[in-house]
Every structure is written in structure tokens, then in C-alpha cells.
Amino acid sequence: MSSAVSTSTHTSQAVLSLYRSLLRTSRKFEAYNFREYAVRRTRDGFRMHKDETDPRMIEMLLKQGEEQLAVLQRQTAISQMYKFDKVVVEAGPKKHVVPL
């Protein structure tokens, strides 16, 4: 029984680590739309499979997630080579200047 608990803990730590890595990498996109899309897809994918209990399915999903992380890392590296103008929704609040 202790082995099952240990394996379960190890798996949940791996899932959490993968989730954090995907989110962290997603936030490196220069373009707002790509960045938000990657974050949203990551969250939606993990929510969709949050109740998964089959160990084989969990391992398969972890492998797919690691493959997606590798793709995301390559894409963010390419994205950082090109600079984009900020879109209206990501521009910070304008400072209100009172004329003298």
C-alpha cells in the first residue's frame, strides 16, 4: 500500500511540475494572442483530465504533455526573435497628466 501512495504522490508531483512548466513557458510568448492562447489551452487541457484515475492513461497524458512542452519551448524561442507592438488590451493604464 505504501508503494501505491508513493507512486501516486510521485505522479501528482510530476503532473503539477508539468503544469507549472507549461504555464511558465506559455508566458514567454512575445505576441499577446499566442501567449493567451497557450495559457488557455494548458489550463483547459488539465481541467479536462483532472479526474483521470487510470495509471496508463495518466502516463500517456504526461508523455503527451512533455512533448507539447518541448514544442512550446521551441515556439517561444522563435517568438522571442521577433518583437511585436503591444495590443490595446495589454498596454498598461495611461498616466493622466494634468496640464499646468
C-alpha positions in Angstrom: 0.0 0.0 0.0 2.9 2.4 0.8 4.2 1.8 -2.7 0.9 2.9 -4.3 0.8 6.0 -2.2 4.4 6.8 -3.1 3.7 6.3 -6.8 0.5 8.4 -6.6 2.4 11.2 -4.9 5.2 11.0 -7.4 2.7 11.1 -10.3 0.8 14.1 -8.8 4.1 15.9 -8.4 5.1 15.2 -12.0 1.7 16.4 -13.2 2.0 19.6 -11.1 5.5 20.2 -12.3 4.5 19.7 -16.0 1.5 22.1 -15.5 3.8 24.8 -14.0 6.4 24.4 -16.7 3.7 24.7 -19.5 2.3 27.8 -17.9 5.7 29.4 -17.3 6.8 28.6 -20.9 3.5 29.9 -22.3 4.0 33.3 -20.7 7.3 33.7 -22.7 5.5 34.3 -26.0 6.1 37.9 -27.2 2.7 38.1 -29.0 -0.3 38.6 -26.7 -2.6 36.4 -28.7 -0.2 33.4 -28.8 0.6 33.9 -25.1 -3.1 33.9 -24.0 -4.0 31.0 -26.3 -1.2 28.8 -24.9 -2.1 29.6 -21.3 -5.8 28.9 -22.0 -5.1 25.6 -23.8 -2.9 24.5 -20.9 -5.5 25.2 -18.3 -8.3 23.7 -20.4 -6.3 20.5 -21.1 -5.5 19.9 -17.4 -9.1 20.7 -16.3 -10.4 18.2 -18.9 -8.4 15.4 -17.5 -8.4 16.3 -13.8 -10.5 13.3 -12.8 -8.4 10.7 -14.7 -7.6 7.7 -12.5 -6.2 5.1 -15.0 -2.4 4.9 -14.4 -1.7 4.0 -18.1 -3.8 6.9 -19.3 -2.1 9.3 -16.9 1.3 8.2 -18.1 0.2 8.6 -21.7 -1.1 12.1 -20.9 2.1 13.0 -19.1 4.1 11.9 -22.1 2.0 14.0 -24.5 2.3 16.9 -22.1 6.1 16.7 -22.1 6.1 16.5 -25.9 3.8 19.6 -26.0 6.2 21.4 -23.6 9.1 20.7 -26.0 7.1 22.2 -28.9 6.1 25.2 -26.8 9.7 25.8 -25.8 10.8 25.8 -29.4 8.0 28.1 -30.4 8.6 30.6 -27.6 12.3 30.7 -28.6 11.3 31.6 -32.2 8.7 34.1 -30.8 11.4 35.9 -28.8 13.4 36.6 -32.0 10.7 38.9 -33.3 9.3 41.9 -31.4 5.7 42.9 -31.7 3.9 46.1 -30.8 1.7 45.7 -27.8 -2.0 45.4 -28.5 -4.5 47.6 -26.8 -5.6 45.0 -24.2 -2.0 44.5 -22.9 -1.0 48.1 -22.8 -0.8 49.4 -19.2 -3.0 52.1 -17.9 -2.2 55.6 -19.3 -1.0 58.1 -16.8 -3.3 61.0 -16.5 -1.3 64.2 -16.9 -2.9 67.3 -15.6 -1.9 70.4 -17.6 -0.4 73.2 -15.6 
